[in-house]
Amino acid sequence: MTMKKRWEDNQLDGIGRMDARAHFHSYPSTKAAMKGEVTSTHFYQNLNGNWSFLFLEAPEYSPEGFYKTSYDCSAWDTIEVPGNWQRQGYGKMHYSDLWYNFPIIPPYVPTENPTGIYRRTVEIQEINQGFQYILNFQGVDSAFELYVNDQFIGYSKGARIQSEFDLSQILLEGINTITVRVFQWSDGTYLEDQDMWWLSGIFRDVVLYARPVAGIYDYTVKTLFDSNYENAKLVVNPVVGGDAQMIGYELLDHTDKTVLKEKLPATNSLVTEVMRPEKWSAEHPYLYTLLITVYKDNEVVEVIRQAVGFRQIELSGNTFLVNGKAIKLKGVNRHDYSPAHGRVTTIESVEVDIRLMKQHNINALRTAHYPNAPYLYDLCNEYGLYVIDEADLECHGFELTGDYKWLADNPEWEKAFVNRLKRMLKRDKNHPSILMWSLGNESAFGHNFRKMAAYAKEADPTRLVHYEGDFEAEVSDVYTTMYTWLEREEGLTMNQIISNTKKPHILCEYGHAMGNGPGNLKEYQDIFYAHEHMQGGFIWEWFDHGIETKTEDGTVYYRYGGDFGDDPNNSNFCIDGLLMPDRTPSTALIEYKKIIEPMETNALDIQAGLYTIINRQDFCGLDKYKLICRFYEDDKVLAEKEVEIPITSAGDTSTLKIEYPEHSVKQPGAQYTVQFIYQLKENEMWAEAGFEVTQSVFKYHLEKPMPKKIMSNQVELQLQEESAEVYVSGKDFTVIFDKVRGTLKKVTHQKREIIQQGPRLNFWRAPIDNDMYILEDYRNKYFMHLGHESIRDVKWSMQNNEFLWKVRSFYGTTNSSWYYDVTSTYVVTPSGKIQVQIAGIASGRKENAPPMLPRIGVNMRVDQQLNQVSWRGLGPYENYADSCQAAYPGVFSKTVDELFVNYVMPQENGNHMNCDWVGLSSTNGKSLLCKAEEKVDFSASYYEDTDLEKATHTVDLKKRDYIVWNIDKRQNGLGSNSCGQDQLDQYRCKFEDFSLGFTLSVVDASNKSIVEIARENR
């Protein structure tokens, strides 16, 4: 029989570790409990800070007697706790999605097993024999041994759940020595193969505290409503050492007014009725305070303060209900993450996350894929977020062995599986925010998951069980899938789930937010709203997990898999969040905020000023919001007024009539819009009064432009031919055409090159992360990045003092049998305007064309001084065909730098759709104006597509000395195919006939704004 080391024994869950229990603080008095500060408890020492540290290549290299008080560790290094040792200069950084970093021979791990020995002293002035002294570790990766004062105390694993040890019999008054030996690899690692950086060490808080021996060891709080969800029972089951105590229960409302007060023997449970309590929900997170006071011999032993939210979760047919309502989860998956410190978080950083979630209309989070620090759940209770609490269990790498359920269906691992759920459930059971216990993630299914589910349902029948790997929903109370497609020829689709599921459905992961994307979020949300049993989902994921790095000059950028020599790795697959690493909200988060808005505004009859408001909330009316209607003439605010929101209950629709401003004179060519802005009336925990919750914008009028002026006394155009070029000159300008290539080559104005390279046909865009699975075909089958033009005919003439340039060409890619038959026409007028018409007929062997083109359009290079960009179209955020809900019609202005979206891995960005004009201006007013015949897309950047494509990090980008300006007929959607649905058919840029028409003109915007000039029919 092969010998197992302690850290390879899957039958050994721990040594000397206390039984799992709820996380709470014990105070000596009611006053201290109400104050709620840990420093006011009986005894509390936070052991975070600097520890002595010795890093070893394997545990066996540990010095003899390393844990002895007499051992001299003065030569050891110093390390910060909490922290991951890889982020402090020890070991190796490594990112992978599913691979184990060693051979799969469970439960055995490599001999080379990086080990960190931590050591510090703690001074205790006085030890009270009536107290139990407990050392609490909230997170240690992956397994560890504990030694105190020369003695072995215990051993624990389960990296991301608390471990507690009773030190009452070992602590001394005076100096005590604590030594912790941490192993990077253990048999537990086989259950911890989550998609994240492999990081080790003591990464959460370490605390030494005391509780009264005669006090409460554990307790469970439940709230149970009657059939009308009106009155509720409050049930508290205490676990107390001894039976001579009495326990007092006092329930306070949010004003600290007493709602009930009872005193019972400690052996009794509290079961009492609360009349018409305020219900807790994510929309109305009303918390009561329960004071639990333990008495012995009529003396107060301790007071515990527990937040109580009255809410009930249950199944009803094919829906799950919260307080009797089938809710919609508008969620996100969240990993612990810090760009500087790895998996180390603080209560302050987590609170920032939760405030941002609430500000973006998110109402739920899944603790992917492990329990979080206790304060996260406290904050979710207070701010109002539904939680799926997930066990620290993932065996993803076994999928590649051909036996995915190797561990999941092996009874020898039952204890290891069940105990991970048990420890999480017992710690977190009293949080009203938690709706479901998740058994883990991506670990197949079998015997051990059945046992986990059985334990959860017996231990806590008040919540639901969730597990996506239970594909048949045998034990899972909800049918949960991930990245399910909306449309496909083969495989599961959302429509099939709608028709077939007998249980409520959620998407525990969807909308893979990697790079520029995801698209299609609105289509998913429409399904959730249309079907009661389709109860929402969780975007993957909250953060980009980039590792903060600085260049020699201090420029910050973010590294990902492979940047540390880690092999194998999954590259930038960890850069897949709604937040960029510096917590900047991505366009995807802004888009998601709009899609899951609490109220949806739609036009009923725009001309009559009739609109509908749908209350998309599950419980609350709209009374805590105010509506501001702001009216625009292009970019000018004409009027603003507060409009009363009709009474609209949750789920209902109301009609609103608004009056548009009266105009004595409407500006010819102007666009008139109304902006519905919904704001908070009063301060909330997560935002101040006046915070914008959502907005909707509608065009209610487009004034016709003035009739086109007949220009007289115009300077005659001059025509000059050279061997390969034709020069067309007017008063202040020259346009140069290339007779060989058939292109507009340059435009100069007042002797300055305004256009340095004229429009060139372009089908390519810098690949986005969601193109990853079609990129091989794009590059090596269709050669989409290698365009070629074959000029068949070039003609030019001068007619009525206008220069006409007409070119016929074939445009295709390397080795392609499909191509466009293109006719390009340019007309240069005496005023210097250049009218461009490009028509393409899809030709050749069309059946060989790709199903999607990246884009159809032209690009050009323009003077870098024209860096002030204005446009009338969708803005202000970048937008694409399947990701444009947050964008709205209007007139916007940004610099070229501001248009650029700085994705961690550079890629296509900054597109703006539905534009009828775009202007690029310099600070002195000289401008290049593009007016479209039909709406166009545009982007402007200092980088060519090839620059974005070649760069692996933002610091690789070097600005060009010109601006790249794309004018597109259309661009392909984004999709979510880095993990999930590709571009839906309706959002695809297809190989089909197209026409693109626009006019370019150099204008002076020094005395008149570019907006006014663009309105003129010049």
N, C-alpha and C positions, 0 to 999 in steps of 0.2 A: 504493500500500500504506500502510495506517495505521501510523504510527510507534508503537512500544511503548516505554514507559519501563521502566527496569530492573525496577521492582516490578510490571510488567504482562506480563512475559515468561514464559509458562508452560513454555517450553522451557529456561529457565534455572533450575536447581534450587539453585545456589549458586555462589559464586566464592571460591576460596581456602579453602574448608572442608575439613577433614581427612576422610578416609574414615571411615565409621561403624565403630564397634568396640564391644566389650563395655565396660561401665562397671566399673572396678576401681581399686584404689589400689596403688601400688608403694612398698615399704618398703625401707630399707637393710639390715635384719637380720631374722632370725627373731623375735627378742625384740620388735622394733617391730611386726612383722606380727601377732604374737599379741596384742599390746596393742590393735591395731586402731583407733587414733586417727589422724585425718587429720593432726594436728599432728606425728605421728611419721613422716610420709612424708619423701621427700627434700627437697621444697620445696612449700609450700602457703600460699596467701594467699586468704582469703575476702574477696571484694570487695563483699559485701553492706553496706548502710549508706547514708549520705547521698551523693548525687551532685548535681552542678550540673545544672540542667534548664532547657531552653528549649522552650516549647510553641508550635507554629505551626499555622496553618490548612491549610498545604500544604507539601510538601517544597521547592517552588520558592522559598518565602520564607526558606529557610535563609540566614543571613548568609554572605557570601563568606569563605572561609577559616575556617569555624567549627571545623574539625578541627585547625587549626594550633596548635602549642604557644604561639605568640606571640599567638594570639587572646585578647583580654581577655573572660572570661566572668564577671567579678565581679558584673555586674548580673543574672545569671541567678538563677532561683529554686533552691531545694533540694528534692529529692524523695527518697523512701525507695525503696531497691532491696533485696529484691524488692517490687514493688507494681504495682498497676494505676493508671494515671494518673487514670482517672475517679473512683477512690476517694480521690484526693488533691487534688481540686478542679479538674481539667483535663478539657476535653471534656464529653461528654454520656453520662449513664447511659442504657442502652437494653436492654430485654429483648424478645426475640421467639423464638417456637418454630421458625419455618421461613422467615420472610421475610428476604430480603437487604435491606440498608438503602440500596440504590442500584439503578439499572437493571441488568438482567441482559444484559450485553453482554460475555461472557467473551472475552479475559482482562482487559478494560479496567475501570478503577475511576474514581470521580469525581475531578475536579481538586481539589475540596475534600477533601483527604485528611489528616486530623489527624496531625501529626508531632511526635514528641518527640525532642529531642537531649539525650543523657545524656553527662556528662563527669566524669572524676575522674583523679586521679594515683595512681600506685603506686610505692613506693620499693623498689628491689632492691639489696641490699648487695653481692652478688657473683653473677656469672653463670658457671656451670660449663659449659665447652664440651662436656662429655660428656653433657649433658642436653638434652632437647627441652622447651621451655617452652610450655605449652598454655593458652590461654584458653578456658574452658568455659562456655557458656550453656545452662542446662537448659530455659529457656522464655522466648521473646520473641514477643509477639503484635503484628503478624502477620508482618512481614518487617523486616530490619535490615541496615544497613551498619556495618562496623567500621573504625575508623581508629586507628592507634597511632603516636605520635611523627611526626606530619605525613604519614603514609603511609596510603593505602587498603589495607586488609588483605584484606577480603572482604565477602561478602554471603550471607545465608541466609534461608530461609523454612521453613515448617513450624513453626507456633507452639509446639507442645507436644512437641517432641523435641529432644534435645541437639544443639548445634552447637559444634564445636571448631575452633580456629585455632592454627596453629603460629607463635609469635612469636619463635622462637629467633634469627632473624637480624635482628630489629628492636628487641629490648629492649636497654636500656642499664643499666649500673650507675649507680644514683642514681635520679632522678625520671623516670618515664615517664608520658606523657599518653594516656589511653584515651578515645575518643569513639565513641559508638554513636548512630546515627540510626535511629529506629524509625518505621515507617509503619503506620498503623492499617489501611489497606486495601492489598491486593496481589492479584495473580492467585491467590495461595494462599487468599485469603478465600473464593473460590468453592468451595473444598474444606473449608471450616471453618464450615459453617452449622449448627452443633449447637444444640440446644435449651438455651440458657443466655444469661446476660448477655453483651453485646458489651463486652469489656474489653481494654484494650491496655497495652502497655509490657513492661518487663523484670519478669516476675512470678515467676520462679524464681531459684535461686541462681546467682551468677556467681563463678567460682573460677579463679585462676591457679595452676597447679601444674607440676611437672616430672617427667619420666620419663627413665630412662637410655636413651640412643640405642642402646646394646647390649642393651637389655632386650626384653621381650615387647611387641609392639604390640597384639596381639589373641590371643585363644584361645577355643576352644570345648570345653565339657565335656559329655559324654554318658554316660548309664548304660544298659546293655542287659542285660536279664535273660535267663536260659535259659528253656526251655519250661516248667519247673516253678516259675518265679519264686523260685528258691532262691539260686542264685549269679548274679553279675552281672559284666559287663565294665565297667571304667572306662576311658573313652576321652578323651584330651585332645589337641586339635590346636592347637599353638602357631603363631603368626606372629611371626617374629623378624627384625630387621634384621641381616643377616650370617649366616655359617654356622660361625663358630669357637666358638660358645658351647656349653656343656653345660647341660642343665636337670635339676634334681633334683625329684622328686615324692615327697612324704610325706603319707600319708593318716592322719589322727588321728580317733579316735572321740570321743564327747562328754566323755570323761574325759581327753582329750589323750593317750591311749595310741596308739602307732604301730600301724597296721593293715598298711601296706605302705610300702616305700621303694624307689625306683628312680632311676637317673640315666641320661639318654640324650642323644645329640647333639640340638642344637636343631632340626635338620631332621627329626627323627623324631617321630612321634606316640606318645603313651603308649597302649598297649592292654594292660591287665592285668586279671586275674580277681580278684574279691573274693569270698571264700567267705562265704555266708550273711550278707550285710549286713543291717542294720536297714533296713526299707523306710520311705520317706517317704510320708506321706499327711496330709491335713488333720487326721485324728484322732490321728495319731502323727507329728508333724513332726520326725523324727529327722534331724539334720544332722551330717555329718562335716565336718572341716576339711581342706582340701587346701592344703598349702604348696607353692608352685611357686617354686623357687629357680634363678635364672639365674647361671651361672658363666662367667667369661672369664679365661683364664690362671690358673685355680684361685682366682680372687678372686670373692667374691659381688658380683654386679652389682645384683641386686634380689631381694626376696622378695614374692610375691603370696599373699594369703590368700583362698581361695575356699570358700564354703559349698557342700557337695555333698549332695544328697538323692537316694538311690537310688529311682527310681520310673520306671515305663514306661507310656506312653499308646499305645493302639492300637485299631483297629477290629476287631470280631469279629461278623460277621453284621450285625444291626441294632442293636448296642450298641457303645458305646466303653468300654474297660476301663482302669482304673488298677491297675497291679500285679495284673492278672488278674481284677479285680472290676468289674462294671457298677455304677458308683457313682451316687448321687443328688446333684445339685447343689442346695443349699439357699442360694441366692445373693441378691445385691443388686447393683444398679447404683450406682456411686459417681462423682460429679463431684468435682473439686477445688472447695472452697468455704470461705469464711469470711464471717460476717455483717458484719464490720467491714472486711475487707481484700479482698474479692472472691475472686479465684481464687488467692490466695496461701496456701500451707500451710507447715507446718513439720513436721519429723520428729516433734515432740512431739504436734502436733494429729493427724497421721495415725496415730500409735500409739494415741491415745485412741480414734479411730474403730475400729481393728482390735480393740482390747480390747473395745469395746462390741459389735462383731459377734460375737466369740467368746462373750461373755457371753449373747448372745441366740441362740446355737446356729446361727449363720450359718456356712457352711463354704466359701463361694465369693464372689468379687466379679468384676464385669466393669468394666474401666476405661473407663466410658462418658464420652465417646466419643473417647478419645485416650490416648496413653501418659502415665503418671503420673511423678512424680519417682522417681529410682532407689531411694530409701529405702523406698518403699511395697512394692516387690517383696522387698527384704531382710526387711522385717517380715512379709510373707506367708509367706516361707520359714520364718521362726522361729516364728511363732505357729500356722501351719497354716491357710492359706486357699488354695483353688484359684483360679486367675486365668485369665480370658479377657482377653488383652492386645489392645487395640483400636487400630488405626491412626487417626491424626488425619485423618479423612476423612468428611465428610458434605456432601451436595449437596441437602439437603431442599427448598430453595426452587425447584428446577427442576421439582418435581412440579406446580407451579402454572402452568408454561409450556405444558403439553400435550406436552412432550418430556422426560420424566423422565430418560431416559438420554443427554441432550444431551452431557454430558461423559463419562459412564461408557462409552459406546460410540464415543468419538471417539479414534482412535489418536494424534492430536496431543497428547493429554493423558496418554498412556501413561507417559511418564517421570515426570510429576508424581505419578501414582497409585502406581506401583511403588516409587518412592524413599521414599515415606512409610512403606510397609510395611518396606522394606529397612532403613531407619535404625532403626526400632523393633526389628525382629528382631535385628539385629546388636548393638544395645545390651543387649537383655534376654535373650538366648539362654541364659544360664547359670543362670537361676533355676528351680529345681525346681517352684516353685509354679505356673508357667505351663503350662497344659494345651493351650491353643488360641491361635492367632493369628487375630484378627478383622480382616477386610479393611476394616472401617469400618462405617458405619451409614446407612441410609435415603438411598441414592444410586442406586437402580435397579440395573441389571446390564448387562453388555456386555463388549466387548473388553478393556477395561482391568482389570476384575476377573478375567477369565480369566488375564491376564498376571500379576497379583498372586498369584493362587493357584498358578500354575505356579512362580513364584519361591519362594514359601514352601515348597512341597513338595520342591523341589530343594535349597534351602538348609537346610531342617530337616525331614527326614522323620520325626523322632521326635515331632512334635506334629501336632495336627489343625488344619485350616483351618475357620474359621467365618465365615459372612456371611449375615445374614438376608435381604438383598435378592436373593439367589440363590434365588428362589421354587421352582425345580425341583430344587434341590440338585445342580446340574450340577457345580460345583467344590467346594462346601462339603462337608466330611466328615460334618457333622451337618445334619439337616434342622431348621432353626431358624425359629420363628415368634414373633410378638409379639402380645400381647393377644388370643389366640385364644379364642373364646367357648366356653362349656360347653354352652349350648343356644341355638338360634336357628332361625328358619324358613329363612333363606337365608344363605349364606356358610359359610366353613370352621368346623368345630367340632373340639373335641378328640377326639370319638369317631371322626370321619373320619380324623384323623391316626393314631389307634391302629390302625385297620384297614388303612390304605393305605401308610403310610410304610415304605420299605425301608431307611432309615437311622435311626440313633439320633436322637431328637428332644429338643430343649430349647426352653423359652420364654426367649428372651434378654431379654424384657421382659414383665411381667404384673403384676397387682395394683397398679394405679396408685394410689399412696398419697397422694392429694390430699385435704387436709382430713380430714373424718370418714369414714374408710374405709381400705382397701378391704374389701369383703365377699367371700365365696365362696372364701377362701384354702384352707379345709379341703378343699373339693371338688377343687381342683387337686391338692393334696397326696395325696389318696386315689387319684387317677389315677396319679401318679408311683409310688406304692407298689404299685399293682395290676399295673403293666405294666413289665417289665424295660427295654424300649426307650424308655420315657418317662422321661427321665433328669433331670428337675427343671427349675429355672428361676431367674430373677433378678427380684426385685421392683423396680419402678420407683418410687422410687429412695431413696437413703440420706438425703439432706438436703432440708429446705425451704430454698430459696435466697432467703430474705428479707434485705433490706439493713437493717442495724441503724440505727435513727434514735432520737433523743431529743427529747422535747418540752421546752418551756422549764423545766418543773419537774423534768426529769431522767427522766421515765418513758420506758422503752424500748419501742419497737414496731418492726415490720418492714415495709418497703415492698417493692413488687413492680412489675411492668410497668404503665406508665401513670402512676406516681406521680412521675415525673421529667419529664413532658411528652413522653415518648418515643412516637412515632407512626410506623408502626403498632406495636402491642404485643399480647402475649397475656396481659395482666392477671396474675392470680395463678396461671397455669399452671406457674410455676416453684416454687410452694409445694406440692410433691408428694412429700415425703419421709417416711421412717419416723422421722427425727429432726427436731424443731423447730429453728429456727435457733440457739437457745442450747444445742443438744445434749440437750435433754430428750427422752427416749424417748416417742414418741407411743403411744396405745393400740394403733395398728396394729402397732408393733414388738413390743409385749408379746404381742399376739395371734399374730404370726408366730413368736415364740420358742416359744410353746406348740405350735403346729402342727408345727413342725420339731424337736420335742424328740427327744433321743437315745434315750429309752425311753418307750414308751407303755403306760399302765396301763389295763386294762379290767376291768369286773366280770364274773365268771363265775357266781358264786352269792353275792350280797351277804349273805344271811342266814347262810350257812355260812362266810362270811369268805374265800371263794375269789376270787382275782383273777389275771389274767394280765399278764405283762410282755413286751412285744415290744421286742427290741433293734433300733432303727431305724438303727443305725450300719452302716457298710459293712465295717469291718475289726476293730474292737476289741470285746472283751467289756465287761462292766459292772463290772469289778473296781476301777476307780478311783473308783467312786461308793459312797456309803452311803445307806441308806434310813431316814428317820425317819418313823414313823407317829404322828400326833398326833390325838387323839380329842377331839371337842367336844360339849358340850351347849349348843346355840345359840352364844353367844360365849364360853363358859367352857371352858377347857382341863381335861379330866378326867384325861388321862394322855398320856404321850409315851414312846416307846421306839424303840430302834434295832432294825430287823428285817434279818436277813441276806438279801441279794439272791441268789436262786438263780443258779448258773452259767448264763449265757445268752450264747451266741456271737452274733456279728453276724448279724442277719437271723432269729434264732431266737426262739421264744416259750417262756416258762417259766410255771409255775403257782406261786402264792404263797398260803399260808394264814395269816391273821392271827387273833388272838384279840381280841375286843372287851372293853373293861373291864367288869367286873361292877358292876352297879348295885344297891345295896340299895334305893334308891328312885329311880324315874324321875320327873322333873318333868312333871306334866300339861301337855300342849301343847308340850313341848320337841321340838326337832329334833336328832338325833344324827348327826354326820358323822365320817368318818375322812379325814385329809389325808395323802397319800403325798408326802413331800418328799424329793427326790433332791439330794444335796449332794456336792461334791467332798471326797474323803477327805484329799487333800494339796494343797499349793499348786501352782498352775499359773501359767504366765507371765501369763495373762489374768485370774486370780482367785485369791483365797486359799482355803485349806481351809475348808469349811463353806458355800461359796457355793452358792446354790440354783440348780440347773440347770433343774429343772422341778418341777411338782407336779400332782397330780390329787386331786380331792375327790369323795367319794361319800356320799350319805345312806344310812345303814343302819337308821335307825329314826325314826319319828315317833310320839311318845306322844300318845294321845288326851287332849283337854282334859277338865277336870273338868266334870261335868254342870252345865248352866246353873242358876244360883241363882234361886229365886223371890224377887223383891224384895217386901217387905211394908212397910207404912207409908210408901209413897212419897207425896211431895207431889203434889197434883193440879195438872195442867197448867192454865195460864190462857190463854184465847184472847181476842184482841182484834182487831177488824177496823177498818181505816180505808178510805178511798176506794179505794186501789189496793194496800193491803198487809194482810197477816195476820201478827199477832204471836203467837208461841207461847212462853210463859214458864214456867220451872220455878224451882227453888230459887235457883240462881246464874246462870241463863242465859236468853237470849232468842234465838229463831230467827225471822227475818223472811223472809216469802215475798212475792213480787210477783205479784199477781193478773193483771196484764196480760201480763207476759212468761212467767209460769208458772214462775219460777225461785226457787230458794233465794237470797235476796239477801245476808243477813249472819247471822253468829252472834256473839253477845257472851257473855262469861263473866266474872262478877265485874266487870261494867261495862267490860270491855276487848274490843274487836273482835278476835276470834280469826280468824274468816273474814270478810274484807272484801268478797269477792265469791264467791258460791257456785258450784258446778259448772256449767260451760257446755260444751255440745257443741263438739267441735273436731276437724276433719279435717286441719288445716294444721300443718306444722312449718316452722321456718326452713330454707330450702333448704340442702342440703349441696352440695359441689362435684360430687359424683357425680349430682346431679339436673340438671346443666347442660343436658342435651339434652332433658329433658322439661319444663323449667321454662317454656318458651314456651307449651306446651299447658296446663300447670297454671294459668298466669296468664291467658292470653288465649283459651283455648278452654273450659276447664272452670271457670275462676275459683275454683280451690280455696281461695284465701285469702279469699274473700268469701262467708262462710256466712250463711244467713238461716233464721230459724225462724218458721214460721206456726203460731200456737197455735190449736188447734181446740177444745179443751175443758179447763177447769180445775175440779177438784172437790176439796173438802176436807171432813173430818169428824173428830169426836172419838169414838173407840170404846175402851172399857175403859181410859180414861185414857191413850190414845195418840193422837197427832195423825197423820192420814193426809192426804197431799197427792198428788194424782194428776193428771197432765197428759198430754194427747195432742197431738202436734204433727207437722208436716211439717218436715223439715230438709233443705235443699239449698243449692246455690250459685247465684250470679248466672247467669241465662239457662239453667239446667240443667233438662232434662226428666226426669231421674232424681233420686230423693230418698229419704230414709228416713222411714218412718212410725214415729214414736217414741212410746213410752209411758214416762213418767218417774214413778216413785213414790218418795215420801219418807215415812218413818215417824219421828216424833219421840217418844221414850219419856220417862217422868218423870225418868229419870236424866240426860237430856240427849243420849243417843245419837241419831244420825240415820242411819237405814238407807236406803240409796240403791239403787234398782233402775232401770236404764235398758235398754230393749229397743228395738232398731231393726230394722225389716223393710225390706229393700231393695225399693224400689217405683219406679213410673213406668216410663219407657222405659229399661230397664236396658241395652239395647244401646248407648245413648249415653254410658254411664258410662265414666270413665277406666279403663285396665287396672290401675292402682294408685292407692290413696289414700295420702297421706303418713302418716296415722294415723287411728285411731278411738278417741276418748276424751273426757275432759273436762279442763278446767283451772279453777283457782280462785286467788284471791288471799288470802294469809294473812298474819298478823302477822309483821313482819320480825324480831321478837325470837325467833321459833321457828326459829332458824338452826342448831340441832344436829339432824342427821338420822340416824336409825337405821332399818334395814330388815332383813327376812329374805327373802332372794332371791339373785339373782346379783350378785356383786361381786368385789373392791372396785372394779374398773375399769368404765368405761361399757361397755355391751354392747347388741347389736342382734341380730336374728334370724340374720343371716349373719356375725356377728362376735362370737362369745360363747364361744370355746374357752378363752381365758385366764381368763375369769370362772368362778367356782365358787359352789356353794350355801353359804350361811352367814348369820351375822348380822354386820352391818357398821355402822360409825358414821363419819360425816364431817360437816363443816360445809357449809353451802350453798356457800361459796366453794370448798371442796375438791372438791365435786361438779362444779364448772364446769371444762370443758376449754377452755383458752384458745387456740383455733386462730387462726392468723395472720389469716385472714379469718373473722370470726365466723360461726357456723352452728350448726345443731342439734347438741346434745351432751348428755352426761351421763345418758343413759337407762339404766335398770336393769330387767331382766326378771324374770319368774317370782317375783314378790313376793307373799307372803300377808299381810304387814303392813308398814306404813311409819309411823314416828313422827317428828314435828317437835317439838322441845323448846326451851325457853328455859333460860337459866342458872339460873333459880329453880325449875325443875322443871315448870312448866306446859307441857303437851304436847297436841298434837293427833294423835290416833291414827287411822290408817285400817287396817281389817281387811277383807281381800278375801274374797268368797265363792269365787271362782276366781282363780287367779294373775293379777296385773296387772303392767304396766310403770309406772314412775314416773320423774319427774325433778323437781328443785326448783332454782330459779334466781332471781336478782335481775333477770332480763331477760325481757321479753315476746318472743315470736317476731318481732314487728315490729321490736324493737330490734336483734336479731341480724341480721335481714334488711337493715335500712337501713345498718348499720355496715359500713364497708369495712375498718376496722382496729380492733384491740383498744382503742385510745385513744378511739375514737368511742363506746364503750359507757359509759352513765351508769346507775348502779344505781337501780332503783326503790325506793320506800320501803315495799315489800311483797315477799313471796316469791311467785313464780309456781309453782304446784304442778300438775303434770300427772299424772293417773291415766288410763292408757290400757288399752283392751282389747288392742290390738296397735299396733305401729308398723311402717312399711315397712322392709325391709332396706336396706342401704347400697349394695350392688353396687360396681362399679368402672367405671361408665359415663362418667366423665370421660375415660377412655381404656380401653375394653374392655367386658367383660360387664356388662349391666345386672342388676337384681335377678332372681335365679332365681325360677321360678314358686312354689316351695315357701316362699319368704321374702317373698312379696308380701302387702301388706295390700290385700285385694280388697273390692270393693263387694258385700257379702253380709250376710245377717242377723247380728246380734250381740246379746249381752246383757252388761251390765256391772253387777256388784253389789258394794257395799262398805258398811261402816259407819264413820261418823265419830264420834269422841267426844273430849271434852276431859278429860284425866286429869292427876292430880298425880303426877309422877315425882320428887318431892323426897325421899321416904323409901323408895321402891321403884323399881327401874330400869324404864325403858320396856320392856325385854325381858321382865321378869317380868309386867308389866301386860299386854303383848301376848299372853302365853300364856294368860291367864285367859279363860274363856268368859263374858264379861261381858254 
